[in-house]
Amino acid sequence: MKKPETFDFLEFTHYCSKSRNGNFKLKWKTASKKFHAKVNDFNKWIKENRNLPLGLIWKKVNLKLRGHYNYYGVSDNWNNIVKYKRQIVKSMLYWLQKRSQRTSLNWDKMNRLLKHYPLENPKPKSLVNLNPTYV
């Protein structure tokens, strides 16, 4: 029997796979097109707002991350949520380096900034399990 096709709906890619037990399971992940669009939107936003005070930038970034986690935090999408946060941090480093003509911000300083102004972490407990609706 042939595996059903994948399809995108409501910004998710729906696909069929197997559970750890080897049973059929419907899985969800962020649609690739939407993932890249969200990263590009963030790049545009950080580029336009990089000159705001750092505390305000971090506060707004945390709000953006929380919203992303709340929408995309569903079963089997953990890797894409972590990948999104990684992309956001890279983008922040790139655009915050452009705040002055000297590139004084490197990964060491960025990591110190992240300790001082922690970013919202994805929380596994907040993930929504969509599988029981199909059991």
C-alpha positions in Angstrom: 0.0 0.0 0.0 1.3 3.4 -1.0 2.0 6.1 1.6 -0.5 9.0 1.4 0.7 12.3 0.0 1.7 15.2 2.2 -0.2 18.4 2.1 0.1 21.9 3.6 -2.9 23.3 5.5 -3.0 26.1 8.1 0.7 26.7 7.8 1.6 23.1 8.6 2.7 20.2 6.5 0.6 17.2 7.3 2.3 13.9 6.7 2.0 10.2 7.6 4.7 8.4 9.5 5.1 5.7 12.1 5.1 6.1 15.9 7.8 4.7 18.1 5.7 1.5 18.4 5.6 1.2 14.6 1.9 2.1 14.3 0.5 4.6 11.8 0.7 8.2 12.9 -0.3 11.5 11.4 2.4 14.1 12.0 2.7 17.9 11.6 5.6 20.2 11.0 5.8 23.9 10.0 5.4 24.3 6.3 8.8 25.1 4.7 7.4 28.0 2.8 5.9 29.6 6.0 9.0 28.9 8.0 11.2 30.8 5.6 8.6 33.6 5.4 8.5 34.0 9.2 12.3 34.1 9.3 12.4 36.7 6.5 9.7 38.8 8.3 11.8 38.7 11.4 14.9 39.8 9.4 13.0 42.7 8.0 11.7 43.7 11.5 15.1 43.5 13.2 16.7 45.4 10.4 14.3 48.3 10.8 14.4 48.2 14.7 18.0 47.4 15.4 18.6 50.9 16.8 16.1 50.6 19.6 17.4 50.0 23.2 18.5 46.4 23.7 16.0 45.8 26.5 13.1 46.8 24.3 14.4 44.7 21.4 14.6 41.6 23.7 11.2 42.3 25.1 9.7 42.4 21.6 11.6 39.4 20.3 10.4 37.4 23.3 6.8 38.4 22.4 7.4 37.3 18.8 9.0 34.0 19.9 6.1 33.3 22.4 3.6 33.8 19.7 5.5 31.5 17.3 5.7 28.8 20.0 2.0 29.1 20.8 0.9 28.7 17.2 3.5 26.1 16.0 3.9 24.2 19.2 2.2 21.0 18.2 3.1 17.3 18.2 6.2 16.4 16.3 7.2 20.0 15.5 9.8 20.4 18.2 12.8 20.4 15.8 11.3 23.3 13.7 10.6 25.4 16.8 14.2 25.0 18.0 15.5 25.7 14.5 13.4 28.9 14.3 14.9 30.2 17.6 18.4 29.4 16.3 17.6 31.4 13.1 16.3 34.3 15.2 19.5 34.5 17.3 21.7 34.4 14.1 19.6 37.2 12.6 19.8 39.2 15.8 23.6 38.9 15.9 23.9 39.9 12.2 21.7 43.0 12.5 23.0 44.1 15.9 26.5 44.0 14.5 25.3 46.6 12.0 24.4 49.1 14.8 27.8 50.7 14.4 30.5 50.8 11.8 32.7 48.7 14.1 31.8 45.0 14.3 32.2 44.8 18.1 29.5 42.2 18.6 30.7 38.6 18.3 29.3 35.3 19.5 31.0 35.6 22.9 29.4 39.0 23.5 26.1 37.7 22.0 26.1 34.8 24.4 26.7 37.2 27.3 23.7 39.3 26.1 21.6 36.2 25.9 22.5 35.5 29.6 21.6 39.0 30.6 18.5 39.2 28.5 17.3 35.6 28.2 15.1 34.7 25.2 11.9 32.8 25.5 12.6 29.1 25.5 10.3 26.7 23.9 8.6 24.7 26.6 7.8 21.0 25.9 4.8 21.2 28.3 3.2 23.9 26.1 3.2 21.7 23.0 -0.3 20.7 22.0 -0.7 17.0 21.3 -3.0 16.7 18.2 -2.8 12.9 18.0 -5.6 12.0 20.5 -8.1 13.7 18.2 -7.4 11.1 15.5 -7.1 8.0 17.7 
